[in-house]
């Protein structure tokens, strides 16, 4: 772990390339990240440094997952501010819940982490991909490597996180049904994205049903559950 570094947003690649204002954060051991952060800083490129490698790496994958859904919601609702804000509330609560399974002392979704998540949901290749799928300009049969955009990381990340959190030996007590369930059962947005992108059971419009399901709990409940129970599963990342 001491020799691993994570370099992430919030930024968009074109902003860095065009030398517009951009931001990034570097995570890892202090002996590496401090001098590298200093080396990378430019007048147009601010670099924050942070020691919590695992949280930032996990969130780095999750933001790509949920950005695809954000693009779908934006397209299907014609950029409805309410729908997008409700989606943001639900997906960030799932991100917090998942992070508490994978990181022992996860950093709160605030500051650089929140900024990176927000910019990816607003604008980025994964959000763009979700929009194009929803409006019919792209199809799943075209694959996840798109000319002019590159690899859409969120597609494989949906599959990976879904499989990781649906393993039979994992169980979380369902707050309403009071019975053990796989962690993925408490992540309806992730489950729906898997049905749309991987198993292809439902069309893109299904994301709206997941968003507006009247039985869904307040997103705050999921966050409180994650933060007040010992959910950390050290064996997950070990695999």
GROMACS elastic network, one bead per residue, 0.5 to 0.9 nm:
[ bonds ]
;  ai    aj funct       b0    kb
    1     4     6  0.52996   500
    1     5     6  0.83414   500
    1    28     6  0.77185   500
    1    29     6  0.78406   500
    1    53     6  0.84602   500
    2     5     6  0.81473   500
    2    28     6  0.67940   500
    2    29     6  0.53188   500
    2    30     6  0.87505   500
    2    31     6  0.87376   500
    2    32     6  0.85035   500
    3    28     6  0.76850   500
    3    29     6  0.72553   500
    3    32     6  0.79407   500
    4    27     6  0.85121   500
    4    28     6  0.62338   500
    4    29     6  0.77457   500
    4    53     6  0.81795   500
    5    26     6  0.68868   500
    5    27     6  0.56264   500
    5    29     6  0.75621   500
    5    32     6  0.79386   500
    5    33     6  0.73294   500
    5    53     6  0.72331   500
    6    25     6  0.79689   500
    6    26     6  0.55129   500
    6    27     6  0.50059   500
    6    28     6  0.65879   500
    6    53     6  0.65862   500
    6    54     6  0.89854   500
    6    56     6  0.75544   500
    6    57     6  0.67438   500
    7    24     6  0.69140   500
    7    25     6  0.57809   500
    7    27     6  0.65431   500
    7    57     6  0.89643   500
    8    11     6  0.79581   500
    8    23     6  0.87244   500
    8    24     6  0.54629   500
    8    25     6  0.54968   500
    8    26     6  0.65718   500
    8    27     6  0.85317   500
    8    56     6  0.81404   500
    8    57     6  0.85680   500
    8    60     6  0.73006   500
    8   116     6  0.78988   500
    9    12     6  0.75575   500
    9    22     6  0.83180   500
    9    23     6  0.61276   500
    9    25     6  0.61821   500
    9    26     6  0.89080   500
    9    60     6  0.86372   500
    9   112     6  0.79240   500
    9   113     6  0.84487   500
    9   115     6  0.80782   500
    9   116     6  0.52484   500
    9   117     6  0.85696   500
    9   119     6  0.84672   500
    9   120     6  0.86705   500
   10    22     6  0.73580   500
   10    23     6  0.54783   500
   10    24     6  0.54690   500
   10    25     6  0.77246   500
   10   112     6  0.70069   500
   10   113     6  0.80031   500
   10   114     6  0.87315   500
   10   115     6  0.58194   500
   10   117     6  0.74710   500
   10   118     6  0.81730   500
   10   119     6  0.62628   500
   10   120     6  0.76453   500
   11    14     6  0.85591   500
   11    15     6  0.68719   500
   11    16     6  0.72736   500
   11    21     6  0.86001   500
   11    22     6  0.53347   500
   11    23     6  0.55058   500
   11    24     6  0.65042   500
   11   116     6  0.71520   500
   11   119     6  0.70774   500
   11   120     6  0.81608   500
   12    15     6  0.53404   500
   12    16     6  0.67220   500
   12    17     6  0.89112   500
   12    22     6  0.74931   500
   12    23     6  0.89341   500
   12   119     6  0.79230   500
   12   120     6  0.80344   500
   12   123     6  0.77235   500
   12   124     6  0.66038   500
   13    16     6  0.52479   500
   13    17     6  0.62227   500
   13    18     6  0.86387   500
   13    22     6  0.88747   500
   13   124     6  0.86198   500
   14    18     6  0.59600   500
   14    19     6  0.83520   500
   14    20     6  0.84033   500
   15    18     6  0.52291   500
   15    19     6  0.59820   500
   15    21     6  0.67110   500
   15    22     6  0.61420   500
   16    19     6  0.50882   500
   16    20     6  0.62104   500
   16    21     6  0.74074   500
   16    22     6  0.59076   500
   16    23     6  0.85050   500
   16    44     6  0.81794   500
   16    45     6  0.74159   500
   17    20     6  0.77406   500
   18    21     6  0.89515   500
   19    22     6  0.76516   500
   19    44     6  0.60977   500
   19    45     6  0.78199   500
   20    44     6  0.61535   500
   20    45     6  0.81531   500
   21    43     6  0.83057   500
   21    45     6  0.61780   500
   21    46     6  0.80559   500
   22    44     6  0.61680   500
   22    46     6  0.64620   500
   22    47     6  0.88302   500
   23    44     6  0.81800   500
   23    45     6  0.54338   500
   23    47     6  0.58591   500
   23    48     6  0.78589   500
   24    45     6  0.74229   500
   24    46     6  0.63019   500
   24    48     6  0.62386   500
   24    49     6  0.85649   500
   24   112     6  0.81756   500
   24   116     6  0.84431   500
   25    37     6  0.79939   500
   25    46     6  0.82571   500
   25    47     6  0.51817   500
   25    49     6  0.53056   500
   25    50     6  0.70977   500
   25   112     6  0.73101   500
   26    33     6  0.62021   500
   26    34     6  0.85945   500
   26    36     6  0.81232   500
   26    37     6  0.66500   500
   26    47     6  0.70427   500
   26    48     6  0.63018   500
   26    50     6  0.62531   500
   26    51     6  0.83627   500
   26    53     6  0.86258   500
   27    30     6  0.83989   500
   27    33     6  0.63052   500
   27    48     6  0.86023   500
   27    49     6  0.57607   500
   27    51     6  0.52170   500
   27    52     6  0.61869   500
   27    53     6  0.51344   500
   27    54     6  0.87849   500
   27    56     6  0.74338   500
   27    57     6  0.87829   500
   28    31     6  0.85319   500
   28    32     6  0.71096   500
   28    33     6  0.59081   500
   28    49     6  0.82511   500
   28    50     6  0.67849   500
   28    52     6  0.66112   500
   28    53     6  0.52369   500
   28    54     6  0.88704   500
   29    32     6  0.57486   500
   29    33     6  0.60858   500
   29    34     6  0.84101   500
   29    50     6  0.85861   500
   29    51     6  0.60780   500
   29    52     6  0.87245   500
   29    53     6  0.83167   500
   30    33     6  0.51673   500
   30    34     6  0.56358   500
   30    35     6  0.84175   500
   30    49     6  0.86491   500
   30    50     6  0.82369   500
   30    51     6  0.67714   500
   31    34     6  0.62773   500
   31    35     6  0.72546   500
   32    35     6  0.59971   500
   32    36     6  0.61963   500
   32    37     6  0.85575   500
   33    36     6  0.51040   500
   33    37     6  0.57803   500
   33    38     6  0.84698   500
   33    49     6  0.64798   500
   33    50     6  0.78313   500
   33    51     6  0.81807   500
   34    37     6  0.52592   500
   34    38     6  0.63689   500
   34    39     6  0.87141   500
   34    49     6  0.68202   500
   34    50     6  0.89318   500
   35    38     6  0.51215   500
   35    39     6  0.61458   500
   35    40     6  0.87141   500
   36    40     6  0.60768   500
   36    41     6  0.86051   500
   37    40     6  0.52240   500
   37    41     6  0.62110   500
   37    46     6  0.89083   500
   37    47     6  0.58615   500
   37    48     6  0.69762   500
   37    49     6  0.64930   500
   38    41     6  0.55010   500
   38    42     6  0.88709   500
   38    47     6  0.78175   500
   39    42     6  0.83991   500
   40    45     6  0.77728   500
   40    46     6  0.82868   500
   40    47     6  0.70296   500
   41    44     6  0.81026   500
   41    45     6  0.56704   500
   41    46     6  0.55749   500
   41    47     6  0.56889   500
   42    46     6  0.64984   500
   42    47     6  0.84143   500
   43    46     6  0.71849   500
   48   112     6  0.79506   500
   50    53     6  0.75255   500
   50    56     6  0.89125   500
   52    55     6  0.59289   500
   52    56     6  0.65826   500
   52    57     6  0.88210   500
   52   105     6  0.87723   500
   52   106     6  0.76671   500
   52   107     6  0.71179   500
   53    56     6  0.54880   500
   53    57     6  0.61232   500
   53    58     6  0.86627   500
   54    57     6  0.51374   500
   54    58     6  0.60628   500
   54    59     6  0.84475   500
   54    99     6  0.88656   500
   54   102     6  0.78582   500
   54   103     6  0.61964   500
   54   104     6  0.89277   500
   54   106     6  0.78966   500
   55    58     6  0.52332   500
   55    59     6  0.59984   500
   55    60     6  0.82997   500
   55    99     6  0.65642   500
   55   100     6  0.88135   500
   55   102     6  0.78925   500
   55   103     6  0.60572   500
   55   104     6  0.89957   500
   55   105     6  0.84061   500
   55   106     6  0.55320   500
   55   107     6  0.63414   500
   55   108     6  0.89598   500
   55   113     6  0.89657   500
   56    59     6  0.50837   500
   56    60     6  0.57934   500
   56    61     6  0.86783   500
   56   106     6  0.88397   500
   56   107     6  0.82593   500
   56   113     6  0.70790   500
   57    61     6  0.65472   500
   57    62     6  0.87941   500
   58    61     6  0.53387   500
   58    62     6  0.62736   500
   58    63     6  0.87398   500
   58    95     6  0.88651   500
   58    98     6  0.86152   500
   58    99     6  0.66485   500
   58   102     6  0.76908   500
   58   103     6  0.84052   500
   59    63     6  0.59106   500
   59    64     6  0.86066   500
   59    95     6  0.70537   500
   59    96     6  0.86321   500
   59    99     6  0.72140   500
   59   109     6  0.89646   500
   59   113     6  0.75292   500
   59   117     6  0.78836   500
   60    63     6  0.56504   500
   60    64     6  0.69605   500
   60   113     6  0.86436   500
   60   116     6  0.82753   500
   60   117     6  0.80330   500
   61    64     6  0.55199   500
   61    65     6  0.66651   500
   61   153     6  0.80227   500
   61   154     6  0.73315   500
   61   157     6  0.63591   500
   61   158     6  0.88765   500
   61   161     6  0.87632   500
   62    66     6  0.63214   500
   62    67     6  0.84351   500
   62    95     6  0.64817   500
   62    98     6  0.87791   500
   62   117     6  0.86579   500
   62   154     6  0.78589   500
   62   157     6  0.73197   500
   62   158     6  0.81442   500
   62   161     6  0.81322   500
   63    66     6  0.53153   500
   63    67     6  0.58588   500
   63    68     6  0.88392   500
   63    91     6  0.89498   500
   63    92     6  0.87543   500
   63    95     6  0.79625   500
   63   116     6  0.80459   500
   63   117     6  0.54515   500
   63   118     6  0.84728   500
   63   120     6  0.66243   500
   63   121     6  0.72009   500
   63   154     6  0.80037   500
   64    67     6  0.51082   500
   64    68     6  0.67661   500
   64   117     6  0.84628   500
   64   120     6  0.71090   500
   64   121     6  0.79696   500
   64   124     6  0.88859   500
   64   125     6  0.87757   500
   64   126     6  0.60030   500
   64   127     6  0.80421   500
   64   152     6  0.83012   500
   64   153     6  0.64307   500
   64   155     6  0.81895   500
   64   157     6  0.73496   500
   64   158     6  0.85208   500
   65    68     6  0.59508   500
   65    69     6  0.74062   500
   65   126     6  0.77554   500
   65   153     6  0.78659   500
   65   155     6  0.68492   500
   65   156     6  0.85284   500
   65   157     6  0.59898   500
   65   158     6  0.54849   500
   65   161     6  0.87485   500
   65   190     6  0.77910   500
   65   193     6  0.81591   500
   66    69     6  0.51758   500
   66    70     6  0.62545   500
   66    71     6  0.87827   500
   66    88     6  0.88060   500
   66    91     6  0.64161   500
   66    92     6  0.85236   500
   66    95     6  0.86593   500
   66   120     6  0.89318   500
   66   121     6  0.71829   500
   66   126     6  0.84524   500
   66   127     6  0.82977   500
   66   154     6  0.76462   500
   66   158     6  0.85198   500
   66   189     6  0.80042   500
   66   190     6  0.76266   500
   66   193     6  0.83418   500
   67    71     6  0.62396   500
   67    72     6  0.86464   500
   67   117     6  0.83221   500
   67   120     6  0.61510   500
   67   122     6  0.76969   500
   67   123     6  0.84563   500
   67   124     6  0.79682   500
   67   125     6  0.86285   500
   67   126     6  0.55159   500
   67   128     6  0.84598   500
   67   129     6  0.88659   500
   67   130     6  0.74830   500
   67   154     6  0.75595   500
   68    71     6  0.52406   500
   68    72     6  0.64188   500
   68    73     6  0.88239   500
   68   121     6  0.77738   500
   68   125     6  0.85813   500
   68   128     6  0.74241   500
   68   129     6  0.63657   500
   68   131     6  0.76016   500
   68   154     6  0.67171   500
   68   155     6  0.81115   500
   68   193     6  0.82541   500
   69    73     6  0.61532   500
   69    74     6  0.85527   500
   69    87     6  0.83641   500
   69    91     6  0.89005   500
   69   121     6  0.85192   500
   69   126     6  0.86595   500
   69   127     6  0.71785   500
   69   130     6  0.60625   500
   69   131     6  0.84437   500
   69   189     6  0.79802   500
   69   190     6  0.89349   500
   69   193     6  0.69441   500
   69   204     6  0.86946   500
   69   207     6  0.69458   500
   70    73     6  0.51552   500
   70    74     6  0.61362   500
   70    75     6  0.86328   500
   70    84     6  0.69139   500
   70    87     6  0.70060   500
   70    88     6  0.76793   500
   70    91     6  0.89090   500
   70   121     6  0.58315   500
   70   122     6  0.76371   500
   70   126     6  0.88264   500
   70   127     6  0.60328   500
   70   130     6  0.70668   500
   70   131     6  0.80714   500
   71    74     6  0.51416   500
   71    75     6  0.62128   500
   71    76     6  0.85769   500
   71   121     6  0.73268   500
   71   122     6  0.79044   500
   71   123     6  0.86049   500
   71   126     6  0.75291   500
   71   128     6  0.59721   500
   71   129     6  0.69876   500
   71   132     6  0.79944   500
   71   133     6  0.87173   500
   71   134     6  0.79713   500
   72    75     6  0.52247   500
   72    76     6  0.59847   500
   72    77     6  0.84348   500
   72   127     6  0.75389   500
   72   128     6  0.86745   500
   72   129     6  0.83213   500
   72   132     6  0.78747   500
   72   133     6  0.72045   500
   72   134     6  0.53034   500
   72   135     6  0.81902   500
   72   204     6  0.68429   500
   72   205     6  0.79223   500
   72   207     6  0.74356   500
   72   208     6  0.87328   500
   73    76     6  0.51966   500
   73    77     6  0.59222   500
   73    78     6  0.81544   500
   73    79     6  0.75774   500
   73    80     6  0.82797   500
   73    83     6  0.70471   500
   73    84     6  0.65207   500
   73    87     6  0.77253   500
   73   130     6  0.82277   500
   73   131     6  0.77320   500
   73   134     6  0.82103   500
   73   204     6  0.88883   500
   73   205     6  0.83577   500
   73   207     6  0.70554   500
   73   208     6  0.68062   500
   73   211     6  0.89235   500
   74    77     6  0.55409   500
   74    78     6  0.58344   500
   74    80     6  0.65971   500
   74    81     6  0.84896   500
   74    83     6  0.77809   500
   74    84     6  0.63975   500
   74   127     6  0.89408   500
   74   130     6  0.87778   500
   74   131     6  0.68950   500
   75    78     6  0.51982   500
   75    79     6  0.61948   500
   75    80     6  0.88097   500
   75   130     6  0.81066   500
   75   131     6  0.52205   500
   75   132     6  0.79933   500
   75   134     6  0.62693   500
   75   135     6  0.65155   500
   76    79     6  0.76902   500
   76    80     6  0.87798   500
   76   131     6  0.80247   500
   76   134     6  0.64678   500
   76   135     6  0.73153   500
   76   204     6  0.85350   500
   76   205     6  0.71031   500
   76   208     6  0.81210   500
   77    80     6  0.53124   500
   77    81     6  0.88693   500
   77    83     6  0.71353   500
   77    84     6  0.85127   500
   77   208     6  0.87166   500
   79    82     6  0.88161   500
   79    83     6  0.79438   500
   79    84     6  0.72445   500
   80    83     6  0.53499   500
   80    84     6  0.61907   500
   80    85     6  0.85857   500
   81    84     6  0.52666   500
   81    85     6  0.60866   500
   81    86     6  0.86067   500
   82    85     6  0.51898   500
   82    86     6  0.61171   500
   82    87     6  0.85011   500
   83    86     6  0.52184   500
   83    87     6  0.60818   500
   83    88     6  0.85628   500
   83   208     6  0.86079   500
   83   211     6  0.80610   500
   83   212     6  0.88369   500
   84    87     6  0.50619   500
   84    88     6  0.61310   500
   84    89     6  0.87263   500
   85    89     6  0.63196   500
   85    90     6  0.88033   500
   86    89     6  0.50686   500
   86    90     6  0.63338   500
   86    91     6  0.86300   500
   86   211     6  0.74909   500
   86   212     6  0.88763   500
   87    90     6  0.51867   500
   87    91     6  0.59864   500
   87    92     6  0.83880   500
   87   189     6  0.88142   500
   87   211     6  0.63304   500
   88    91     6  0.53135   500
   88    92     6  0.59579   500
   88    93     6  0.84407   500
   88   118     6  0.85046   500
   88   121     6  0.82662   500
   89    92     6  0.55156   500
   89    93     6  0.62849   500
   89    94     6  0.88700   500
   89   219     6  0.63480   500
   89   220     6  0.84675   500
   90    93     6  0.52233   500
   90    94     6  0.64211   500
   90    95     6  0.87821   500
   90   189     6  0.76955   500
   90   211     6  0.77023   500
   90   218     6  0.82147   500
   90   219     6  0.53883   500
   90   220     6  0.86850   500
   90   222     6  0.89999   500
   91    94     6  0.50797   500
   91    95     6  0.61997   500
   91    96     6  0.87040   500
   91   187     6  0.85155   500
   91   189     6  0.67618   500
   91   190     6  0.83194   500
   91   219     6  0.84832   500
   92    96     6  0.61856   500
   92    97     6  0.85494   500
   92   109     6  0.80706   500
   92   114     6  0.89641   500
   92   117     6  0.84841   500
   92   219     6  0.83679   500
   92   223     6  0.88985   500
   93    96     6  0.51574   500
   93    97     6  0.61902   500
   93    98     6  0.86971   500
   93   187     6  0.89069   500
   93   219     6  0.55864   500
   93   220     6  0.69714   500
   93   221     6  0.86050   500
   93   222     6  0.61578   500
   93   223     6  0.55301   500
   94    98     6  0.61130   500
   94    99     6  0.84784   500
   94   186     6  0.79727   500
   94   187     6  0.58092   500
   94   188     6  0.84628   500
   94   189     6  0.78954   500
   94   190     6  0.80620   500
   94   219     6  0.80844   500
   94   222     6  0.72616   500
   94   223     6  0.77637   500
   95    98     6  0.52248   500
   95    99     6  0.60559   500
   95   100     6  0.86560   500
   95   109     6  0.87015   500
   95   187     6  0.89134   500
   96    99     6  0.51366   500
   96   100     6  0.63120   500
   96   101     6  0.89569   500
   96   106     6  0.86057   500
   96   108     6  0.79216   500
   96   109     6  0.70675   500
   96   222     6  0.83838   500
   96   223     6  0.63750   500
   96   226     6  0.72852   500
   96   227     6  0.86176   500
   97   100     6  0.53718   500
   97   101     6  0.68761   500
   97   183     6  0.89392   500
   97   186     6  0.87542   500
   97   187     6  0.84464   500
   97   222     6  0.66532   500
   97   223     6  0.61298   500
   97   224     6  0.89131   500
   97   225     6  0.79286   500
   97   226     6  0.51611   500
   97   227     6  0.80004   500
   97   231     6  0.86152   500
   98   101     6  0.52370   500
   98   102     6  0.66565   500
   98   103     6  0.88441   500
   98   161     6  0.89012   500
   98   165     6  0.83385   500
   98   183     6  0.81186   500
   98   184     6  0.87630   500
   98   187     6  0.85717   500
   98   226     6  0.82846   500
   99   102     6  0.51230   500
   99   103     6  0.58308   500
   99   104     6  0.88268   500
   99   106     6  0.66084   500
   99   107     6  0.89331   500
   99   226     6  0.88323   500
   99   232     6  0.85231   500
  100   103     6  0.55320   500
  100   104     6  0.69328   500
  100   105     6  0.75656   500
  100   106     6  0.62531   500
  100   226     6  0.61846   500
  100   227     6  0.73660   500
  100   230     6  0.83508   500
  100   231     6  0.60837   500
  100   232     6  0.56992   500
  100   233     6  0.84825   500
  101   104     6  0.77405   500
  101   183     6  0.87829   500
  101   226     6  0.82221   500
  101   230     6  0.85160   500
  101   231     6  0.51556   500
  101   233     6  0.53994   500
  101   234     6  0.79657   500
  101   236     6  0.81498   500
  102   106     6  0.82942   500
  102   231     6  0.84569   500
  102   232     6  0.58827   500
  102   233     6  0.60857   500
  102   234     6  0.66816   500
  102   235     6  0.87051   500
  102   236     6  0.66901   500
  102   237     6  0.66552   500
  103   106     6  0.52130   500
  103   107     6  0.86978   500
  103   232     6  0.63828   500
  103   233     6  0.79751   500
  103   234     6  0.76404   500
  103   237     6  0.88228   500
  104   231     6  0.88236   500
  104   232     6  0.57622   500
  104   233     6  0.81075   500
  104   234     6  0.75601   500
  105   232     6  0.86196   500
  106   109     6  0.87854   500
  107   110     6  0.81080   500
  107   113     6  0.84980   500
  108   111     6  0.84711   500
  108   113     6  0.79729   500
  108   114     6  0.87244   500
  109   112     6  0.82853   500
  109   113     6  0.56087   500
  109   114     6  0.53354   500
  109   117     6  0.88604   500
  110   113     6  0.55542   500
  110   115     6  0.74324   500
  111   114     6  0.54480   500
  111   115     6  0.61547   500
  111   116     6  0.86736   500
  112   116     6  0.60055   500
  112   117     6  0.85113   500
  113   116     6  0.52594   500
  113   117     6  0.62402   500
  113   118     6  0.86026   500
  114   117     6  0.51037   500
  114   118     6  0.60021   500
  114   119     6  0.86193   500
  115   118     6  0.51125   500
  115   119     6  0.61872   500
  115   120     6  0.85905   500
  116   119     6  0.53932   500
  116   120     6  0.62262   500
  116   121     6  0.86734   500
  117   120     6  0.52803   500
  117   121     6  0.62146   500
  117   122     6  0.86520   500
  118   121     6  0.52273   500
  118   122     6  0.61623   500
  118   123     6  0.85704   500
  119   122     6  0.50629   500
  119   123     6  0.58566   500
  119   124     6  0.75163   500
  120   123     6  0.53363   500
  120   124     6  0.53097   500
  120   125     6  0.82266   500
  120   126     6  0.76418   500
  120   127     6  0.70755   500
  121   124     6  0.71250   500
  121   126     6  0.80055   500
  121   127     6  0.59381   500
  122   127     6  0.68891   500
  122   128     6  0.89921   500
  123   126     6  0.80966   500
  123   127     6  0.60670   500
  123   128     6  0.69629   500
  124   127     6  0.54811   500
  124   128     6  0.60624   500
  124   129     6  0.85686   500
  125   129     6  0.59747   500
  125   130     6  0.86388   500
  125   149     6  0.64739   500
  125   150     6  0.82321   500
  125   151     6  0.84426   500
  125   152     6  0.64822   500
  125   153     6  0.86665   500
  126   130     6  0.62994   500
  126   131     6  0.87205   500
  126   152     6  0.57642   500
  126   153     6  0.71531   500
  126   154     6  0.61426   500
  126   155     6  0.84257   500
  127   130     6  0.51047   500
  127   131     6  0.63222   500
  127   132     6  0.87484   500
  128   131     6  0.51715   500
  128   132     6  0.62783   500
  128   133     6  0.86821   500
  129   132     6  0.51588   500
  129   133     6  0.61394   500
  129   134     6  0.85924   500
  129   138     6  0.77569   500
  129   144     6  0.88775   500
  129   146     6  0.88840   500
  129   152     6  0.73575   500
  130   133     6  0.51861   500
  130   134     6  0.61714   500
  130   135     6  0.87177   500
  130   204     6  0.85437   500
  131   134     6  0.52022   500
  131   135     6  0.62582   500
  131   136     6  0.85524   500
  131   137     6  0.85476   500
  131   138     6  0.88887   500
  132   135     6  0.53064   500
  132   136     6  0.60095   500
  132   138     6  0.53289   500
  132   139     6  0.81751   500
  133   136     6  0.52192   500
  133   137     6  0.61484   500
  133   139     6  0.58206   500
  133   140     6  0.74978   500
  133   204     6  0.72668   500
  134   137     6  0.78149   500
  134   138     6  0.80963   500
  134   139     6  0.88954   500
  134   203     6  0.84265   500
  134   204     6  0.55981   500
  134   205     6  0.73110   500
  135   138     6  0.78292   500
  136   139     6  0.66819   500
  138   141     6  0.84658   500
  138   142     6  0.70459   500
  139   142     6  0.56521   500
  139   143     6  0.78815   500
  140   143     6  0.57161   500
  140   144     6  0.76103   500
  140   197     6  0.71035   500
  140   200     6  0.87125   500
  141   144     6  0.86847   500
  142   145     6  0.79235   500
  142   146     6  0.77295   500
  143   146     6  0.72901   500
  143   152     6  0.89712   500
  144   150     6  0.82095   500
  144   151     6  0.58766   500
  144   152     6  0.52341   500
  144   153     6  0.76551   500
  144   154     6  0.87560   500
  144   155     6  0.67500   500
  144   156     6  0.83203   500
  145   149     6  0.75262   500
  145   150     6  0.53033   500
  145   152     6  0.60405   500
  145   153     6  0.87963   500
  146   149     6  0.53584   500
  146   150     6  0.52124   500
  146   151     6  0.63729   500
  146   152     6  0.73594   500
  147   150     6  0.60279   500
  147   151     6  0.87658   500
  149   152     6  0.77290   500
  151   154     6  0.88016   500
  152   155     6  0.62825   500
  152   156     6  0.80993   500
  153   156     6  0.59812   500
  153   157     6  0.62920   500
  153   158     6  0.88477   500
  154   158     6  0.60083   500
  154   159     6  0.87534   500
  155   158     6  0.53149   500
  155   159     6  0.67763   500
  155   160     6  0.89003   500
  155   193     6  0.89148   500
  155   194     6  0.86886   500
  155   197     6  0.67866   500
  155   198     6  0.77660   500
  156   159     6  0.51653   500
  156   160     6  0.61889   500
  156   161     6  0.87167   500
  156   198     6  0.85886   500
  157   161     6  0.59961   500
  157   162     6  0.82542   500
  158   161     6  0.54778   500
  158   162     6  0.59791   500
  158   163     6  0.85255   500
  158   190     6  0.70214   500
  158   191     6  0.87817   500
  158   193     6  0.69912   500
  158   194     6  0.61148   500
  158   197     6  0.79975   500
  158   198     6  0.79077   500
  159   162     6  0.52445   500
  159   163     6  0.61158   500
  159   164     6  0.85065   500
  159   194     6  0.65233   500
  159   197     6  0.84955   500
  159   198     6  0.66268   500
  160   163     6  0.53063   500
  160   164     6  0.60437   500
  160   165     6  0.86524   500
  161   165     6  0.60847   500
  161   166     6  0.84819   500
  161   184     6  0.86190   500
  161   190     6  0.82926   500
  162   165     6  0.53653   500
  162   166     6  0.60548   500
  162   167     6  0.88874   500
  162   184     6  0.65399   500
  162   190     6  0.70092   500
  162   191     6  0.70997   500
  162   194     6  0.70504   500
  163   166     6  0.52645   500
  163   167     6  0.65308   500
  163   184     6  0.86395   500
  164   167     6  0.61385   500
  164   184     6  0.85989   500
  164   236     6  0.73894   500
  165   168     6  0.88965   500
  165   170     6  0.74111   500
  165   182     6  0.65957   500
  165   183     6  0.54601   500
  165   184     6  0.51207   500
  165   185     6  0.86391   500
  165   236     6  0.87955   500
  166   169     6  0.86031   500
  166   170     6  0.72040   500
  166   171     6  0.88500   500
  166   181     6  0.89021   500
  166   182     6  0.53201   500
  166   183     6  0.64515   500
  166   184     6  0.54882   500
  166   185     6  0.78650   500
  167   170     6  0.56637   500
  167   171     6  0.85560   500
  167   182     6  0.68746   500
  167   183     6  0.86674   500
  167   184     6  0.89586   500
  168   171     6  0.76017   500
  168   181     6  0.89523   500
  168   182     6  0.69137   500
  169   182     6  0.81459   500
  170   180     6  0.88757   500
  170   181     6  0.77702   500
  170   182     6  0.56000   500
  170   183     6  0.70666   500
  170   233     6  0.88197   500
  171   174     6  0.89636   500
  171   180     6  0.53427   500
  171   181     6  0.50043   500
  171   183     6  0.62802   500
  172   175     6  0.88901   500
  172   179     6  0.80095   500
  172   180     6  0.52054   500
  172   181     6  0.53189   500
  172   182     6  0.60523   500
  172   183     6  0.58295   500
  172   186     6  0.87468   500
  172   231     6  0.79929   500
  173   176     6  0.87491   500
  173   177     6  0.81706   500
  173   178     6  0.58691   500
  173   179     6  0.53220   500
  173   181     6  0.62111   500
  173   182     6  0.86644   500
  173   183     6  0.88220   500
  174   177     6  0.54753   500
  174   178     6  0.50298   500
  174   179     6  0.54444   500
  174   180     6  0.59772   500
  174   181     6  0.62323   500
  174   182     6  0.89492   500
  174   183     6  0.88621   500
  174   185     6  0.84670   500
  174   186     6  0.75782   500
  175   178     6  0.55539   500
  175   179     6  0.80043   500
  175   225     6  0.84646   500
  176   179     6  0.83071   500
  177   180     6  0.85982   500
  181   184     6  0.81286   500
  181   185     6  0.64680   500
  181   186     6  0.82419   500
  182   185     6  0.56836   500
  182   186     6  0.78267   500
  183   186     6  0.56484   500
  183   187     6  0.72333   500
  184   187     6  0.51152   500
  184   188     6  0.75630   500
  184   190     6  0.74376   500
  184   191     6  0.68281   500
  185   188     6  0.66209   500
  185   191     6  0.74276   500
  186   191     6  0.88585   500
  186   222     6  0.80944   500
  187   190     6  0.54730   500
  187   191     6  0.62640   500
  187   192     6  0.87786   500
  188   192     6  0.61016   500
  188   193     6  0.85988   500
  188   210     6  0.63014   500
  188   211     6  0.84562   500
  188   216     6  0.86538   500
  189   192     6  0.51623   500
  189   193     6  0.61906   500
  189   194     6  0.86465   500
  189   207     6  0.71432   500
  189   210     6  0.61101   500
  189   211     6  0.73409   500
  190   193     6  0.51319   500
  190   194     6  0.62474   500
  190   195     6  0.87427   500
  191   194     6  0.51756   500
  191   195     6  0.63923   500
  191   196     6  0.88206   500
  191   210     6  0.89814   500
  192   196     6  0.62171   500
  192   197     6  0.85835   500
  192   202     6  0.82539   500
  192   206     6  0.69550   500
  192   207     6  0.62737   500
  192   210     6  0.68045   500
  193   196     6  0.50462   500
  193   197     6  0.58778   500
  193   198     6  0.77915   500
  193   204     6  0.83513   500
  193   206     6  0.86084   500
  193   207     6  0.71581   500
  194   197     6  0.53126   500
  194   198     6  0.51053   500
  194   199     6  0.63770   500
  194   200     6  0.77000   500
  194   201     6  0.88309   500
  195   198     6  0.59133   500
  195   199     6  0.50161   500
  195   200     6  0.52812   500
  195   201     6  0.52278   500
  195   202     6  0.59848   500
  195   203     6  0.83783   500
  195   206     6  0.88091   500
  196   199     6  0.65750   500
  196   201     6  0.61351   500
  196   202     6  0.52653   500
  196   203     6  0.57796   500
  196   204     6  0.60214   500
  196   205     6  0.89440   500
  196   206     6  0.76227   500
  196   207     6  0.82934   500
  197   200     6  0.55761   500
  197   201     6  0.85490   500
  197   202     6  0.87233   500
  197   203     6  0.87949   500
  197   204     6  0.84840   500
  198   201     6  0.83322   500
  199   202     6  0.83685   500
  200   203     6  0.72886   500
  202   205     6  0.78972   500
  202   206     6  0.63115   500
  203   206     6  0.58744   500
  203   207     6  0.83710   500
  204   207     6  0.60416   500
  204   208     6  0.83049   500
  205   208     6  0.57859   500
  205   209     6  0.74025   500
  206   209     6  0.51689   500
  206   210     6  0.65337   500
  206   211     6  0.87010   500
  207   210     6  0.51631   500
  207   211     6  0.62191   500
  207   212     6  0.87527   500
  208   212     6  0.60544   500
  208   213     6  0.83346   500
  209   212     6  0.51839   500
  209   213     6  0.56863   500
  210   213     6  0.54985   500
  210   216     6  0.84350   500
  211   214     6  0.88542   500
  211   216     6  0.83772   500
  212   215     6  0.86628   500
  212   216     6  0.78809   500
  213   216     6  0.56716   500
  214   217     6  0.82736   500
  216   219     6  0.82095   500
  217   220     6  0.80884   500
  217   221     6  0.66039   500
  217   222     6  0.77205   500
  218   221     6  0.55483   500
  218   222     6  0.74311   500
  219   222     6  0.54038   500
  219   223     6  0.66218   500
  219   224     6  0.88623   500
  220   223     6  0.50786   500
  220   224     6  0.61249   500
  220   225     6  0.85274   500
  221   224     6  0.51345   500
  221   225     6  0.60642   500
  221   226     6  0.86129   500
  222   225     6  0.51043   500
  222   226     6  0.62393   500
  222   227     6  0.86741   500
  223   226     6  0.51743   500
  223   227     6  0.61923   500
  223   228     6  0.86227   500
  224   227     6  0.51043   500
  224   228     6  0.59541   500
  224   229     6  0.84289   500
  225   228     6  0.54049   500
  225   229     6  0.60518   500
  226   229     6  0.57459   500
  226   230     6  0.76739   500
  226   231     6  0.66346   500
  227   230     6  0.78387   500
  227   231     6  0.83490   500
  228   231     6  0.87320   500
  229   232     6  0.87708   500
  230   233     6  0.87276   500
  233   236     6  0.58359   500
  233   237     6  0.81883   500
  234   237     6  0.63808   500
  234   238     6  0.67733   500
  235   239     6  0.64801   500
  236   239     6  0.56635   500
